[in-house]
Amino acid sequence: MKYLSAAIGLAILIATSHVGRAEDITRFAPLKAEELTPAQKAWADMIAAPPRNAKFVNPPYRAYIRNPDLAAAAPERACDIDHRPAVDRAI
């Protein structure tokens, strides 16, 4: 009986485990083009141009579009973080 209830519990756990997956959660609901402010539209046009060819409804742009001023500065800060050595090479 112990094993049967353990097996049933495991089956229920496996069957309901998809409910809490992170990819199912939409933290930032997609905006429609009509809902964008002029600053957001300008930023969306900028990322849509080559070489990015990005859409503002896709992650991470979906979050960035909420604050266009921060979104414009984010790529510059990312380059500093990714390509700048933490310690000077002369040391």
Secondary structure by P-SEA (a helix, b strand, c coil): caaaaaaaaaaaaaaacccccccccccccccccccccaaaaaaaaaaaccccccccccaaaaaaaccaaaaaaaaaaaaaacccccccccc
